[in-house]
Every structure is written in structure tokens, then in C-alpha cells.
Amino acid sequence: MTATEILRRQVRKYIDTADEDPLCRVNAILEIDQNSTEWWKNKQFLIELDKTNKAIDSGADKGVTFQDIEASIEARCGNYMEHKPRRHKVPGVSINMGKSL
């Protein structure tokens, strides 16, 4: 039995016993995978992307700044920085931030 056949058997077993919520998540993942495209091969998309880049470079299109996105999030959700997870120090682990050892 190949690895793919084993995975198919395990997935079938999982799906046969799963409740609705996990099935919805699995279905969403499969739909995203099925609908994903190789955008770099889509000539019409590349033409539109090139047109947008030229408009941004020329100043005809201002684009969207990070500050614009941040303001939009804060307008809808409040200050997201208040909810940002804090980093915790792990004993015995240090991170070199560009300094030579």
C-alpha cells in the first residue's frame, strides 16, 4: 500500500466519523486547494497586474499603505495591538539580533 493510499484510508475513516464543524473546515481547505491557480500563467491577470503596478509607479494610483490597513482594522475591531500576543522568553534560549558572536 502506497503512502497516498494510506492517507486516503485515514482521511475516509476520519470523515466517516467527523462532526459537521470539522467537515466544514476540511471542505473549505479542499475548495481553496481546488480553486487555487497558477496566477503567473494567467495572461489576463498578468496584464492587469502590470497595469496596476504602472499606475502605482506613476502616482495615478496611490495604492494602500500599511497605515491605511491598520486604520481600517482599528475602525472595525478596535486597537488590535491591545490583543497582540506577547512573546515569552524561553529559559536557556537567546536570539542573536544581528550582533556577531
mmCIF file of the C-alpha atoms, coordinates in Angstrom:
data_MODEL
# 
_entry.id   MODEL 
# 
loop_
_atom_site.group_PDB 
_atom_site.id 
_atom_site.type_symbol 
_atom_site.label_atom_id 
_atom_site.label_alt_id 
_atom_site.label_comp_id 
_atom_site.label_asym_id 
_atom_site.label_entity_id 
_atom_site.label_seq_id 
_atom_site.pdbx_PDB_ins_code 
_atom_site.Cartn_x 
_atom_site.Cartn_y 
_atom_site.Cartn_z 
_atom_site.occupancy 
_atom_site.B_iso_or_equiv 
_atom_site.pdbx_formal_charge 
_atom_site.auth_seq_id 
_atom_site.auth_comp_id 
_atom_site.auth_asym_id 
_atom_site.auth_atom_id 
_atom_site.pdbx_PDB_model_num 
ATOM 1   C CA . MET A 1 1   ? 0.000   0.000  0.000   1.00 0.00 ? 1   MET A CA 1 
ATOM 2   C CA . THR A 1 2   ? 1.419   3.385  -1.015  1.00 0.00 ? 2   THR A CA 1 
ATOM 3   C CA . ALA A 1 3   ? 1.631   6.408  1.256   1.00 0.00 ? 3   ALA A CA 1 
ATOM 4   C CA . THR A 1 4   ? -1.166  8.078  -0.728  1.00 0.00 ? 4   THR A CA 1 
ATOM 5   C CA . GLU A 1 5   ? -3.428  5.056  -0.288  1.00 0.00 ? 5   GLU A CA 1 
ATOM 6   C CA . ILE A 1 6   ? -2.742  5.050  3.445   1.00 0.00 ? 6   ILE A CA 1 
ATOM 7   C CA . LEU A 1 7   ? -3.588  8.762  3.666   1.00 0.00 ? 7   LEU A CA 1 
ATOM 8   C CA . ARG A 1 8   ? -6.811  8.235  1.702   1.00 0.00 ? 8   ARG A CA 1 
ATOM 9   C CA . ARG A 1 9   ? -7.840  5.425  4.048   1.00 0.00 ? 9   ARG A CA 1 
ATOM 10  C CA . GLN A 1 10  ? -7.096  7.560  7.129   1.00 0.00 ? 10  GLN A CA 1 
ATOM 11  C CA . VAL A 1 11  ? -8.979  10.553 5.718   1.00 0.00 ? 11  VAL A CA 1 
ATOM 12  C CA . ARG A 1 12  ? -12.013 8.427  4.817   1.00 0.00 ? 12  ARG A CA 1 
ATOM 13  C CA . LYS A 1 13  ? -12.043 6.977  8.328   1.00 0.00 ? 13  LYS A CA 1 
ATOM 14  C CA . TYR A 1 14  ? -11.838 10.488 9.806   1.00 0.00 ? 14  TYR A CA 1 
ATOM 15  C CA . ILE A 1 15  ? -14.552 11.869 7.533   1.00 0.00 ? 15  ILE A CA 1 
ATOM 16  C CA . ASP A 1 16  ? -16.902 8.982  8.274   1.00 0.00 ? 16  ASP A CA 1 
ATOM 17  C CA . THR A 1 17  ? -16.783 9.760  12.000  1.00 0.00 ? 17  THR A CA 1 
ATOM 18  C CA . ALA A 1 18  ? -16.363 13.568 11.988  1.00 0.00 ? 18  ALA A CA 1 
ATOM 19  C CA . ASP A 1 19  ? -19.000 16.055 13.117  1.00 0.00 ? 19  ASP A CA 1 
ATOM 20  C CA . GLU A 1 20  ? -20.232 18.908 10.920  1.00 0.00 ? 20  GLU A CA 1 
ATOM 21  C CA . ASP A 1 21  ? -17.768 21.585 12.114  1.00 0.00 ? 21  ASP A CA 1 
ATOM 22  C CA . PRO A 1 22  ? -14.553 19.685 11.254  1.00 0.00 ? 22  PRO A CA 1 
ATOM 23  C CA . LEU A 1 23  ? -16.110 18.574 7.967   1.00 0.00 ? 23  LEU A CA 1 
ATOM 24  C CA . CYS A 1 24  ? -16.784 22.214 7.069   1.00 0.00 ? 24  CYS A CA 1 
ATOM 25  C CA . ARG A 1 25  ? -13.139 23.082 7.765   1.00 0.00 ? 25  ARG A CA 1 
ATOM 26  C CA . VAL A 1 26  ? -11.847 20.160 5.689   1.00 0.00 ? 26  VAL A CA 1 
ATOM 27  C CA . ASN A 1 27  ? -14.221 21.108 2.886   1.00 0.00 ? 27  ASN A CA 1 
ATOM 28  C CA . ALA A 1 28  ? -13.011 24.725 2.975   1.00 0.00 ? 28  ALA A CA 1 
ATOM 29  C CA . ILE A 1 29  ? -9.392  23.589 2.703   1.00 0.00 ? 29  ILE A CA 1 
ATOM 30  C CA . LEU A 1 30  ? -10.221 21.355 -0.256  1.00 0.00 ? 30  LEU A CA 1 
ATOM 31  C CA . GLU A 1 31  ? -12.153 24.130 -2.005  1.00 0.00 ? 31  GLU A CA 1 
ATOM 32  C CA . ILE A 1 32  ? -9.264  26.558 -1.582  1.00 0.00 ? 32  ILE A CA 1 
ATOM 33  C CA . ASP A 1 33  ? -6.847  23.973 -2.938  1.00 0.00 ? 33  ASP A CA 1 
ATOM 34  C CA . GLN A 1 34  ? -9.117  23.175 -5.873  1.00 0.00 ? 34  GLN A CA 1 
ATOM 35  C CA . ASN A 1 35  ? -9.678  26.847 -6.707  1.00 0.00 ? 35  ASN A CA 1 
ATOM 36  C CA . SER A 1 36  ? -6.045  27.870 -6.435  1.00 0.00 ? 36  SER A CA 1 
ATOM 37  C CA . THR A 1 37  ? -4.469  28.779 -9.733  1.00 0.00 ? 37  THR A CA 1 
ATOM 38  C CA . GLU A 1 38  ? -1.052  29.283 -11.135 1.00 0.00 ? 38  GLU A CA 1 
ATOM 39  C CA . TRP A 1 39  ? -1.561  33.044 -11.417 1.00 0.00 ? 39  TRP A CA 1 
ATOM 40  C CA . TRP A 1 40  ? 1.762   33.560 -13.151 1.00 0.00 ? 40  TRP A CA 1 
ATOM 41  C CA . LYS A 1 41  ? 0.390   31.596 -16.140 1.00 0.00 ? 41  LYS A CA 1 
ATOM 42  C CA . ASN A 1 42  ? -2.816  33.660 -16.382 1.00 0.00 ? 42  ASN A CA 1 
ATOM 43  C CA . LYS A 1 43  ? -2.067  36.211 -19.114 1.00 0.00 ? 43  LYS A CA 1 
ATOM 44  C CA . GLN A 1 44  ? -5.111  38.404 -18.378 1.00 0.00 ? 44  GLN A CA 1 
ATOM 45  C CA . PHE A 1 45  ? -4.202  38.583 -14.681 1.00 0.00 ? 45  PHE A CA 1 
ATOM 46  C CA . LEU A 1 46  ? -0.584  39.478 -15.532 1.00 0.00 ? 46  LEU A CA 1 
ATOM 47  C CA . ILE A 1 47  ? -1.749  42.264 -17.851 1.00 0.00 ? 47  ILE A CA 1 
ATOM 48  C CA . GLU A 1 48  ? -3.965  43.679 -15.067 1.00 0.00 ? 48  GLU A CA 1 
ATOM 49  C CA . LEU A 1 49  ? -1.154  43.327 -12.504 1.00 0.00 ? 49  LEU A CA 1 
ATOM 50  C CA . ASP A 1 50  ? 1.301   45.123 -14.791 1.00 0.00 ? 50  ASP A CA 1 
ATOM 51  C CA . LYS A 1 51  ? -1.249  47.894 -15.401 1.00 0.00 ? 51  LYS A CA 1 
ATOM 52  C CA . THR A 1 52  ? -1.785  48.326 -11.643 1.00 0.00 ? 52  THR A CA 1 
ATOM 53  C CA . ASN A 1 53  ? 1.965   48.412 -10.951 1.00 0.00 ? 53  ASN A CA 1 
ATOM 54  C CA . LYS A 1 54  ? 2.480   51.079 -13.628 1.00 0.00 ? 54  LYS A CA 1 
ATOM 55  C CA . ALA A 1 55  ? -0.365  53.155 -12.151 1.00 0.00 ? 55  ALA A CA 1 
ATOM 56  C CA . ILE A 1 56  ? 1.184   52.936 -8.685  1.00 0.00 ? 56  ILE A CA 1 
ATOM 57  C CA . ASP A 1 57  ? 4.678   53.776 -10.012 1.00 0.00 ? 57  ASP A CA 1 
ATOM 58  C CA . SER A 1 58  ? 3.339   56.807 -11.906 1.00 0.00 ? 58  SER A CA 1 
ATOM 59  C CA . GLY A 1 59  ? 1.314   58.040 -8.934  1.00 0.00 ? 59  GLY A CA 1 
ATOM 60  C CA . ALA A 1 60  ? -2.028  57.649 -10.742 1.00 0.00 ? 60  ALA A CA 1 
ATOM 61  C CA . ASP A 1 61  ? -2.982  55.022 -8.142  1.00 0.00 ? 61  ASP A CA 1 
ATOM 62  C CA . LYS A 1 62  ? -1.957  55.730 -4.561  1.00 0.00 ? 62  LYS A CA 1 
ATOM 63  C CA . GLY A 1 63  ? -2.298  52.092 -3.546  1.00 0.00 ? 63  GLY A CA 1 
ATOM 64  C CA . VAL A 1 64  ? -2.939  51.192 0.084   1.00 0.00 ? 64  VAL A CA 1 
ATOM 65  C CA . THR A 1 65  ? -0.419  51.872 2.814   1.00 0.00 ? 65  THR A CA 1 
ATOM 66  C CA . PHE A 1 66  ? 0.093   49.792 5.914   1.00 0.00 ? 66  PHE A CA 1 
ATOM 67  C CA . GLN A 1 67  ? -1.247  52.733 7.910   1.00 0.00 ? 67  GLN A CA 1 
ATOM 68  C CA . ASP A 1 68  ? -4.451  52.667 5.815   1.00 0.00 ? 68  ASP A CA 1 
ATOM 69  C CA . ILE A 1 69  ? -4.915  48.975 6.551   1.00 0.00 ? 69  ILE A CA 1 
ATOM 70  C CA . GLU A 1 70  ? -4.146  49.491 10.237  1.00 0.00 ? 70  GLU A CA 1 
ATOM 71  C CA . ALA A 1 71  ? -6.694  52.337 10.469  1.00 0.00 ? 71  ALA A CA 1 
ATOM 72  C CA . SER A 1 72  ? -9.309  50.193 8.726   1.00 0.00 ? 72  SER A CA 1 
ATOM 73  C CA . ILE A 1 73  ? -8.741  47.330 11.185  1.00 0.00 ? 73  ILE A CA 1 
ATOM 74  C CA . GLU A 1 74  ? -8.899  49.680 14.175  1.00 0.00 ? 74  GLU A CA 1 
ATOM 75  C CA . ALA A 1 75  ? -12.135 51.228 12.856  1.00 0.00 ? 75  ALA A CA 1 
ATOM 76  C CA . ARG A 1 76  ? -13.754 47.798 12.660  1.00 0.00 ? 76  ARG A CA 1 
ATOM 77  C CA . CYS A 1 77  ? -12.116 45.955 15.536  1.00 0.00 ? 77  CYS A CA 1 
ATOM 78  C CA . GLY A 1 78  ? -10.668 48.499 17.921  1.00 0.00 ? 78  GLY A CA 1 
ATOM 79  C CA . ASN A 1 79  ? -6.990  48.686 18.723  1.00 0.00 ? 79  ASN A CA 1 
ATOM 80  C CA . TYR A 1 80  ? -5.672  45.302 17.632  1.00 0.00 ? 80  TYR A CA 1 
ATOM 81  C CA . MET A 1 81  ? -2.316  45.951 19.315  1.00 0.00 ? 81  MET A CA 1 
ATOM 82  C CA . GLU A 1 82  ? -4.041  45.534 22.678  1.00 0.00 ? 82  GLU A CA 1 
ATOM 83  C CA . HIS A 1 83  ? -4.818  41.949 21.691  1.00 0.00 ? 83  HIS A CA 1 
ATOM 84  C CA . LYS A 1 84  ? -1.467  41.124 20.139  1.00 0.00 ? 84  LYS A CA 1 
ATOM 85  C CA . PRO A 1 85  ? 0.031   38.037 21.802  1.00 0.00 ? 85  PRO A CA 1 
ATOM 86  C CA . ARG A 1 86  ? 3.022   38.724 23.998  1.00 0.00 ? 86  ARG A CA 1 
ATOM 87  C CA . ARG A 1 87  ? 6.273   36.967 23.392  1.00 0.00 ? 87  ARG A CA 1 
ATOM 88  C CA . HIS A 1 88  ? 7.533   34.882 26.244  1.00 0.00 ? 88  HIS A CA 1 
ATOM 89  C CA . LYS A 1 89  ? 11.147  34.221 26.988  1.00 0.00 ? 89  LYS A CA 1 
ATOM 90  C CA . VAL A 1 90  ? 12.197  30.597 26.885  1.00 0.00 ? 90  VAL A CA 1 
ATOM 91  C CA . PRO A 1 91  ? 14.765  29.691 29.559  1.00 0.00 ? 91  PRO A CA 1 
ATOM 92  C CA . GLY A 1 92  ? 18.166  28.900 28.085  1.00 0.00 ? 92  GLY A CA 1 
ATOM 93  C CA . VAL A 1 93  ? 17.331  30.328 24.633  1.00 0.00 ? 93  VAL A CA 1 
ATOM 94  C CA . SER A 1 94  ? 18.760  33.571 23.329  1.00 0.00 ? 94  SER A CA 1 
ATOM 95  C CA . ILE A 1 95  ? 18.254  35.143 19.930  1.00 0.00 ? 95  ILE A CA 1 
ATOM 96  C CA . ASN A 1 96  ? 21.113  36.874 18.136  1.00 0.00 ? 96  ASN A CA 1 
ATOM 97  C CA . MET A 1 97  ? 19.687  40.092 16.670  1.00 0.00 ? 97  MET A CA 1 
ATOM 98  C CA . GLY A 1 98  ? 22.420  40.761 14.104  1.00 0.00 ? 98  GLY A CA 1 
ATOM 99  C CA . LYS A 1 99  ? 25.233  41.035 16.619  1.00 0.00 ? 99  LYS A CA 1 
ATOM 100 C CA . SER A 1 100 ? 28.330  38.972 15.973  1.00 0.00 ? 100 SER A CA 1 
ATOM 101 C CA . LEU A 1 101 ? 29.011  36.214 18.436  1.00 0.00 ? 101 LEU A CA 1 
# 
